[in-house]
Amino acid sequence: MRYQYLDARLRHAFDDAGLGRGQRAVLQGVLRALDPDAHLGEHVAGLTSAFLAVTRAKTALESHAAADQPRWNLLRRIITTSIRCVDAARPAYARGGAEELARARRVLLEVDAAIAADGPRLTPLVTAAAAARLDPDALAAEVKKWVTPLWTGVELPLRARMIAEVAVLVAVHGRDGRQLRADLLRWLKKPGDLAEVLWPEPRKHVVAFVVSGARVLRHLDGLLPEARQEPLHRNRLPKDDFLKEAVSGSSVLVRLPVLAADVHTAAVRGRRVLNEVLDQYAAGERLTELHIAPVWQVSGPGGRVTRGTEHRRTVGNAYPLTAYWPAELRSAMRVANLARQVDAPMASAGLAWSALEATGLDPGKIGWLAKACALQVLRQHLISLHVVVTHHDDELRGPLAAHVPTTGVKHHLKSVDAWLEVLVPHPRPDDRLRAAQDAVTALAADEGGLVRDLVELWRGRLADSRALADWLREQEDTAAAVLEWLYVTRNLAFHAGRFASPADTLTAHAGQAVIDLTLEFLGNWRTVERRLGRRETPAVEIYRRLAQRQDQLVARLRRARSVRRLSVEDISGPDEKWWSRGGR
């Protein structure tokens, strides 16, 4: 799926439809944010979103009023991080929804003041009243109106903020990225109302799954009144039947209706519903293992049948996090792997928090990890930018490749700092550097759309050290909001027994992305220490040191006239080289 928003077919469709740069950026930006392989800073689950912040705050307030969970001190942290996300997203709402956002912000500030004044004496009446006054749907209605101004033209960097908020709404609505891409390709041939493509009315789909481990699920009609089932016998299936490979031993075909915006979302939601029902049978048949096969079939509203398999990525060569066993990380890696295998979003998010907890993290140290994540996200963004700029292999990349060496068929960077040097403005660049910079400009212009936007955004941030410092703080605030919500989700799932929550699929994705990001820099830190023969630093101490480094970097950026001394090659590693590049 990754980088399909840049593939040739979509590009040709844009050309045939005569789309301008901003219009391409809108469609590509939404598709990139829905890419399940996107890293934390690109995916909708890790974007700064006022709608998502208000949704989470409302959910937390409702839960506190009903079950005193999250407790008052954690609730205040959720409210505080939500206010920061609202403030960061506020410029986008100037195009619509400013009054609704201001109203939500006032509610958040009022409840924050109430928690500060009452502390553990905070009453459910206060939180219930605040929850009732928060209206994420009002924000959503305004954001959906942004499609028109975005399509007619909004300048950077506001365009990027608005696209991010739109993408979050599309994801929460229940749109699958692959299906949306297919729908957009059809829409481009006969354009109509783009909002209807992004947010189509949910319709009834009938989803069919194979459950192995039983031939009949007794009382299924009582648990799922509209579901239908039939026993499956492998030797009675036609040779070309798509179920042939899914049937082994005792199996049953279950069909159930699902309301969804598209086929793939119907399959995901149907699997979630059926898995929850199988919890009943697992409890009743403790010696039996019931599994849903990865294949599925969906009959759409018009009768069209779509068949598919649960998406699983494969690689030619799989590499471990480290080439040896880092003892402190073994538990974290085990739990993180379990989190990926769990279908239930809230349980997956809870396990992701448990994986972080296994490294020694506790709620009081969330701020440290959020700052560390901001540093690593900076590095990831720059690497990702190089990948998308050089996505199409042609003559234009020659001068850039001469200055920024890569390795392997996928052109992995040998030095992130060499790429950074090309992006940072220089008063007197030599001929080789100027040629590389011109190549980036040409590549971005040739690709257009989102790629050109990203190049301009990053050149702007790297030309203004204060802008980069502000961006790092925003990434820190966003990561802190995600981590606090992960902790709340863990408490709701494991302590309060809650198995569903608004936008919980985004929370699950965010949890996996954060633990992946964390293990990435912890693994690199361990590898460098082992290579240098140093004693292993405890993970919590790594969080503390990286938090201190991020604070120092932000302070330095606010004082500096440029970022030409910034180094991101090993910005989250054990060596203090973050301000070590040549330059003035």
Solvent accessible surface area in square Angstrom, and as a share of the most:
residue,aa,sasa,rsa
1,M,37,0.17
2,R,86,0.31
3,Y,31,0.12
4,Q,63,0.28
5,Y,8,0.03
6,L,1,0.01
7,D,35,0.18
8,A,54,0.42
9,R,152,0.55
10,L,1,0.01
11,R,51,0.19
12,H,110,0.49
13,A,19,0.15
14,F,2,0.01
15,D,77,0.40
16,D,127,0.66
17,A,39,0.30
18,G,62,0.59
19,L,20,0.10
20,G,35,0.34
21,R,67,0.25
22,G,16,0.15
23,Q,42,0.19
24,R,36,0.13
25,A,0,0.00
26,V,4,0.02
27,L,3,0.01
28,Q,5,0.02
29,G,7,0.07
30,V,1,0.01
31,L,3,0.02
32,R,33,0.12
33,A,3,0.03
34,L,14,0.07
35,D,2,0.01
36,P,58,0.36
37,D,33,0.17
38,A,6,0.05
39,H,24,0.11
40,L,11,0.06
41,G,8,0.08
42,E,4,0.02
43,H,13,0.06
44,V,1,0.00
45,A,1,0.01
46,G,7,0.06
47,L,31,0.16
48,T,19,0.11
49,S,3,0.02
50,A,0,0.00
51,F,12,0.05
52,L,4,0.02
53,A,6,0.04
54,V,0,0.00
55,T,14,0.08
56,R,22,0.08
57,A,0,0.00
58,K,46,0.19
59,T,4,0.02
60,A,0,0.00
61,L,0,0.00
62,E,75,0.34
63,S,7,0.04
64,H,6,0.03
65,A,25,0.19
66,A,92,0.72
67,A,62,0.48
68,D,65,0.34
69,Q,31,0.14
70,P,0,0.00
71,R,128,0.47
72,W,81,0.28
73,N,75,0.38
74,L,8,0.04
75,L,0,0.00
76,R,92,0.34
77,R,73,0.27
78,I,4,0.02
79,I,0,0.00
80,T,43,0.25
81,T,9,0.05
82,S,5,0.03
83,I,18,0.09
84,R,111,0.40
85,C,8,0.05
86,V,0,0.00
87,D,50,0.26
88,A,24,0.19
89,A,4,0.03
90,R,116,0.42
91,P,69,0.43
92,A,1,0.01
93,Y,1,0.00
94,A,79,0.61
95,R,111,0.40
96,G,21,0.20
97,G,7,0.07
98,A,54,0.42
99,E,128,0.58
100,E,41,0.19
101,L,4,0.02
102,A,42,0.33
103,R,114,0.42
104,A,6,0.05
105,R,65,0.24
106,R,131,0.48
107,V,1,0.01
108,L,0,0.00
109,L,72,0.36
110,E,85,0.38
111,V,4,0.02
112,D,24,0.13
113,A,61,0.48
114,A,24,0.18
115,I,0,0.00
116,A,58,0.45
117,A,74,0.58
118,D,49,0.26
119,G,7,0.07
120,P,94,0.59
121,R,175,0.64
122,L,13,0.06
123,T,61,0.36
124,P,73,0.46
125,L,145,0.72
126,V,53,0.30
127,T,0,0.00
128,A,46,0.36
129,A,55,0.43
130,A,7,0.05
131,A,3,0.02
132,A,83,0.64
133,R,127,0.46
134,L,2,0.01
135,D,73,0.38
136,P,13,0.08
137,D,108,0.56
138,A,28,0.21
139,L,1,0.01
140,A,11,0.08
141,A,51,0.40
142,E,30,0.14
143,V,0,0.00
144,K,71,0.30
145,K,129,0.55
146,W,1,0.00
147,V,15,0.08
148,T,92,0.53
149,P,31,0.20
150,L,2,0.01
151,W,55,0.19
152,T,111,0.64
153,G,46,0.44
154,V,3,0.02
155,E,137,0.62
156,L,38,0.19
157,P,91,0.58
158,L,43,0.21
159,R,18,0.07
160,A,34,0.27
161,R,73,0.27
162,M,0,0.00
163,I,13,0.06
164,A,18,0.14
165,E,2,0.01
166,V,1,0.01
167,A,0,0.00
168,V,0,0.00
169,L,8,0.04
170,V,0,0.00
171,A,17,0.13
172,V,53,0.30
173,H,42,0.19
174,G,10,0.10
175,R,14,0.05
176,D,23,0.12
177,G,6,0.05
178,R,78,0.29
179,Q,27,0.12
180,L,0,0.00
181,R,30,0.11
182,A,34,0.26
183,D,27,0.14
184,L,1,0.00
185,L,11,0.05
186,R,131,0.48
187,W,26,0.09
188,L,10,0.05
189,K,170,0.72
190,K,170,0.72
191,P,88,0.55
192,G,54,0.52
193,D,79,0.41
194,L,11,0.05
195,A,28,0.21
196,E,117,0.52
197,V,21,0.12
198,L,2,0.01
199,W,22,0.08
200,P,30,0.19
201,E,140,0.63
202,P,51,0.32
203,R,141,0.51
204,K,115,0.49
205,H,8,0.04
206,V,52,0.30
207,V,0,0.00
208,A,5,0.04
209,F,1,0.00
210,V,0,0.00
211,V,0,0.00
212,S,25,0.16
213,G,32,0.31
214,A,20,0.15
215,R,88,0.32
216,V,64,0.37
217,L,2,0.01
218,R,173,0.63
219,H,148,0.66
220,L,3,0.01
221,D,96,0.50
222,G,60,0.58
223,L,68,0.34
224,L,31,0.15
225,P,95,0.59
226,E,113,0.51
227,A,5,0.04
228,R,150,0.55
229,Q,63,0.28
230,E,71,0.32
231,P,64,0.40
232,L,9,0.04
233,H,49,0.22
234,R,104,0.38
235,N,135,0.69
236,R,181,0.66
237,L,29,0.14
238,P,78,0.49
239,K,194,0.82
240,D,127,0.66
241,D,38,0.20
242,F,48,0.20
243,L,12,0.06
244,K,43,0.18
245,E,149,0.67
246,A,16,0.12
247,V,1,0.01
248,S,78,0.50
249,G,57,0.55
250,S,48,0.31
251,S,0,0.00
252,V,0,0.00
253,L,8,0.04
254,V,0,0.00
255,R,88,0.32
256,L,5,0.02
257,P,36,0.23
258,V,14,0.08
259,L,117,0.58
260,A,0,0.00
261,A,14,0.11
262,D,7,0.04
263,V,25,0.14
264,H,44,0.20
265,T,13,0.08
266,A,0,0.00
267,A,5,0.04
268,V,92,0.53
269,R,86,0.31
270,G,0,0.00
271,R,18,0.07
272,R,50,0.18
273,V,51,0.30
274,L,0,0.00
275,N,41,0.21
276,E,60,0.27
277,V,14,0.08
278,L,10,0.05
279,D,94,0.48
280,Q,103,0.46
281,Y,29,0.11
282,A,53,0.41
283,A,85,0.66
284,G,63,0.61
285,E,98,0.44
286,R,198,0.72
287,L,153,0.76
288,T,48,0.28
289,E,131,0.59
290,L,27,0.13
291,H,107,0.48
292,I,23,0.12
293,A,12,0.09
294,P,58,0.37
295,V,28,0.16
296,W,14,0.05
297,Q,28,0.12
298,V,0,0.00
299,S,33,0.21
300,G,13,0.12
301,P,62,0.39
302,G,79,0.76
303,G,51,0.49
304,R,185,0.68
305,V,76,0.44
306,T,37,0.22
307,R,138,0.50
308,G,22,0.21
309,T,81,0.47
310,E,48,0.21
311,H,82,0.37
312,R,172,0.63
313,R,145,0.53
314,T,123,0.71
315,V,99,0.57
316,G,82,0.79
317,N,112,0.57
318,A,91,0.71
319,Y,184,0.70
320,P,95,0.60
321,L,67,0.33
322,T,12,0.07
323,A,107,0.83
324,Y,40,0.15
325,W,165,0.58
326,P,1,0.00
327,A,80,0.62
328,E,61,0.27
329,L,0,0.00
330,R,121,0.44
331,S,67,0.43
332,A,0,0.00
333,M,44,0.20
334,R,127,0.46
335,V,30,0.17
336,A,1,0.01
337,N,58,0.30
338,L,67,0.33
339,A,0,0.00
340,R,113,0.41
341,Q,114,0.51
342,V,49,0.28
343,D,71,0.37
344,A,40,0.31
345,P,9,0.05
346,M,3,0.01
347,A,30,0.23
348,S,1,0.01
349,A,0,0.00
350,G,0,0.00
351,L,39,0.19
352,A,0,0.00
353,W,0,0.00
354,S,28,0.18
355,A,0,0.00
356,L,0,0.00
357,E,63,0.28
358,A,39,0.30
359,T,3,0.02
360,G,37,0.36
361,L,2,0.01
362,D,52,0.27
363,P,33,0.21
364,G,71,0.69
365,K,53,0.23
366,I,4,0.02
367,G,37,0.36
368,W,81,0.29
369,L,0,0.00
370,A,0,0.00
371,K,33,0.14
372,A,0,0.00
373,C,1,0.00
374,A,1,0.01
375,L,0,0.00
376,Q,6,0.02
377,V,5,0.03
378,L,0,0.00
379,R,54,0.20
380,Q,29,0.13
381,H,22,0.10
382,L,0,0.00
383,I,52,0.27
384,S,7,0.05
385,L,4,0.02
386,H,4,0.02
387,V,46,0.27
388,V,2,0.01
389,V,5,0.03
390,T,11,0.06
391,H,66,0.30
392,H,42,0.19
393,D,106,0.55
394,D,55,0.29
395,E,165,0.74
396,L,67,0.33
397,R,19,0.07
398,G,39,0.38
399,P,57,0.36
400,L,1,0.01
401,A,48,0.37
402,A,56,0.44
403,H,31,0.14
404,V,0,0.00
405,P,55,0.35
406,T,34,0.20
407,T,66,0.39
408,G,57,0.55
409,V,141,0.81
410,K,149,0.63
411,H,65,0.29
412,H,110,0.49
413,L,29,0.14
414,K,126,0.53
415,S,31,0.20
416,V,4,0.03
417,D,23,0.12
418,A,19,0.15
419,W,0,0.00
420,L,0,0.00
421,E,53,0.24
422,V,1,0.01
423,L,3,0.02
424,V,0,0.00
425,P,68,0.43
426,H,36,0.16
427,P,88,0.55
428,R,182,0.66
429,P,24,0.15
430,D,91,0.47
431,D,115,0.60
432,R,140,0.51
433,L,8,0.04
434,R,106,0.39
435,A,40,0.31
436,A,0,0.00
437,Q,29,0.13
438,D,83,0.43
439,A,7,0.05
440,V,0,0.00
441,T,70,0.40
442,A,37,0.29
443,L,6,0.03
444,A,4,0.03
445,A,54,0.42
446,D,71,0.37
447,E,12,0.05
448,G,11,0.10
449,G,0,0.00
450,L,12,0.06
451,V,1,0.00
452,R,91,0.33
453,D,4,0.02
454,L,15,0.08
455,V,3,0.02
456,E,77,0.35
457,L,22,0.11
458,W,3,0.01
459,R,64,0.23
460,G,40,0.39
461,R,52,0.19
462,L,1,0.01
463,A,56,0.43
464,D,69,0.36
465,S,5,0.03
466,R,142,0.52
467,A,35,0.27
468,L,0,0.00
469,A,0,0.00
470,D,76,0.39
471,W,23,0.08
472,L,0,0.00
473,R,70,0.25
474,E,30,0.14
475,Q,26,0.12
476,E,23,0.10
477,D,37,0.19
478,T,11,0.06
479,A,7,0.05
480,A,10,0.08
481,A,11,0.08
482,V,5,0.03
483,L,0,0.00
484,E,9,0.04
485,W,8,0.03
486,L,0,0.00
487,Y,37,0.14
488,V,0,0.00
489,T,3,0.02
490,R,44,0.16
491,N,10,0.05
492,L,1,0.01
493,A,18,0.14
494,F,93,0.39
495,H,116,0.52
496,A,50,0.39
497,G,58,0.55
498,R,76,0.28
499,F,129,0.54
500,A,45,0.35
501,S,15,0.10
502,P,68,0.43
503,A,19,0.15
504,D,10,0.05
505,T,73,0.42
506,L,11,0.06
507,T,4,0.02
508,A,10,0.08
509,H,41,0.18
510,A,1,0.00
511,G,0,0.00
512,Q,47,0.21
513,A,14,0.11
514,V,0,0.00
515,I,1,0.00
516,D,58,0.30
517,L,3,0.02
518,T,0,0.00
519,L,12,0.06
520,E,67,0.30
521,F,0,0.00
522,L,0,0.00
523,G,1,0.01
524,N,59,0.30
525,W,0,0.00
526,R,1,0.00
527,T,57,0.33
528,V,10,0.06
529,E,5,0.02
530,R,147,0.54
531,R,164,0.60
532,L,89,0.44
533,G,69,0.66
534,R,112,0.41
535,R,225,0.82
536,E,69,0.31
537,T,17,0.10
538,P,80,0.50
539,A,0,0.00
540,V,33,0.19
541,E,52,0.23
542,I,0,0.00
543,Y,0,0.00
544,R,89,0.33
545,R,65,0.24
546,L,0,0.00
547,A,5,0.04
548,Q,93,0.41
549,R,2,0.01
550,Q,0,0.00
551,D,51,0.27
552,Q,81,0.36
553,L,0,0.00
554,V,4,0.02
555,A,43,0.33
556,R,78,0.28
557,L,0,0.00
558,R,82,0.30
559,R,163,0.60
560,A,27,0.21
561,R,239,0.87
562,S,33,0.21
563,V,0,0.00
564,R,31,0.11
565,R,96,0.35
566,L,0,0.00
567,S,6,0.04
568,V,0,0.00
569,E,62,0.28
570,D,33,0.17
571,I,1,0.00
572,S,4,0.03
573,G,0,0.00
574,P,5,0.03
575,D,27,0.14
576,E,104,0.47
577,K,106,0.45
578,W,21,0.08
579,W,35,0.12
580,S,64,0.41
581,R,31,0.11
582,G,66,0.63
583,G,29,0.28
584,R,177,0.64
